[in-house]
Amino acid sequence: MKPTETQKVPRRGKRIGECLVEAGLIDHETLAKALEIQKSQKKKIGQILIEMGVADDVTIAKALAEQLKLPFVTLKKKKISNEVIKLVPAELSENYLLIPLKVENRKLVVAMVNPLDLYALDDLRFVTNIAIQIAVAPQQDILDAIERYYPKPGLEKGFETETDEEHGVELIRRVETDEKDLLRLMQIAELPPVVRLANSILADAIKLKASDVHIEPQKTAVIIRYRIDGIMREIMQTDKHVHASLVSRIKILSNMDISIRRKPQDGRFQLKFSGDIYDMRVSSIPTSYGEKLTLRILNPKAAAMGIGELGFSGRELEIFENSIDAPQGIILVTGPTGSGKSSTLYACLNRINTSSVNIVTVEDPVEFDIKGISQIQINPAAGVTFASGLRSILRQDPDVVMIGEIRDGETASIALQAAQTGHLVFSTLHTNDAPAAITRLIDLGVEPFLIADALLMVAGQRLVRGICQHCKIPHDLSFQFISKLPIDINGAKEKTFWKGAGCEKCQYTGYSGRLGIFEVLKITPAIKRMIVPDVSASKIRTAAIKEGFRPMCLDGISKAIQGLTTVEEVFRVSPPGPELLEQQYISTPISREEKLVEEPPAGPSFAIKNVNPKKILVADDNQIIIKLLVNILESENYHVVSAADGLEALKLAHQEKPDLIITDYLMPEMGGMELIKKLKSQLSTRVIPIIMLTAKDEVEFEVAAIDAGADDYVTKPLDARRIVARVARLLNR
Ligand SMILES: [Zn+2]
């Protein structure tokens, strides 16, 4: 459902006007007049009737209360405790004209002007997480009470950036471009429940040190996943109906166009959490179930790291630092996406960034703003590519140039030429290891002599997960494996290896945080001589090892011995190279202790689900009704399972995972209301839509059923066309 539509179209249930006609307070003609006025004035119908002089607010409230069999209350003499007021945010009270009165029998009693406002009930339940008991109060009473209990802050306060004290999140919004057009959608996106949900998703992501947040719509649910330490983890599922507003909320924050839903978009915003400002890069892509959002969280601290903090050890650090201090030449960092290459480059820039050095970067995107450095963002649509950006940079005669990535021959050639003519150049290449950088440059068409002349050093790197230091225990690797290590690194054969046992702090994964493992290839005279058109990476590698080059996986093992990571983790990101395997380095693969899911599991289950008929669970103690429903639904190609009472229905709901449930109101063992409450209280069954079926055609039953969490309400006697239409509507929602 689009948010615009949910606001305009009255949902299930009666409207207040019809109810007042039934109560005998007004006639159809008056209602028609009032509705006509409403079209132009956009006021609430009660307010219009008051202004028309048809009735006052007290009479309307009394009539509604009587008609709906709800208590009528006045508020003038009522004292409401602060604890109760705090349960409902001011915006919600003002928006829906309601006020919480008390908590009684584990229910929040709320006085409302319009008890038929199901949006209000949905939001109240969402925000308070308590069952709601409705009372009706006159409009003026509620307005007065809101003024009394929710005092308005000073005007200037409204202009401050909003804060959510609960999560300590402060959102720093960029300037809106077209305020008016966005206003309506913004209103929905800024309802307290949506704001709160978005804030807690962001706050939790930062708390858990996630690098990415994925908001993925599915058929009936929205899945929120975080990437933590490089691994995707499902955090929560929530109702599909919050998807549009949640996505709108984040798109508004990111200054994206919320009216565009079928084209990919990018945006960004900043977020303050515990005193640190985080940059959020947001991208949206359309999927068959709606927009999928991905948020990349950039921690500015990552850009402020020094070379010493990256995790280079001994010999590698020395080569690295010597290369950076060279007056000219090119330094390359290699690795796949997400291996921490950017952090390494930024650390290099931090080291040489003084006022006497002119540093310029060309990046895609500019990940962190660094003081004192000119940073250019590539923009192919505007003709700014790595190559063209680099050309214009070089005209400004910088001392140091950083190129985000070398992807093409043109960029490679310009970069190498610049490195040969008095510039220190830093860049990254997407290769598996350091020696492969040389052959990649040759493949990109750079003259081998140019490479030999300009290249100073190539670093290869990966990120591995660190062992959680709170639950670290010795970990006996197989003796077979350790005894076959070709080199006795730091006396590895006598050393203890470690792993995390899993504790609350690491969410029972045994891992916490990440660190880099590296290999550093120094371009020595011997290596230079090897750079000829048909040289292979493995040949360079073998020669380098003779000169002391230590492959990344050995750096990893050395870090495993230090208790920083596990050997499994090292081999996950950097399997032992051929030169080690040739030495019978490893004869049996290391078993993985946990299944690592880097990407969402492939979707055969989805495909099958789409082809298979939808499953509907029908619960009724009347066998005739069951038979009728089975006939109706099966003729529409649904697969039907049936239960004779509520208890059986609850069991089947968990076992069969139906796509929809139709339940009777009165049943032995467990009634329909209790069944709905139980289904809605559990994450695994919460998303299943439920239709309440009953002979009672009275508004208060409908309100009660919807209040309990039913998604729709159908009265007996059964009408085949009606039930089929309702089922289809809920399943397509
Ligand atoms: Zn732990």
Residues whose N, C-alpha, C, O or C-beta is under 5 A from the ligand:
A	BS01	ZN	C468 H470 C471 G500 G502 C503 K505 C506 G510
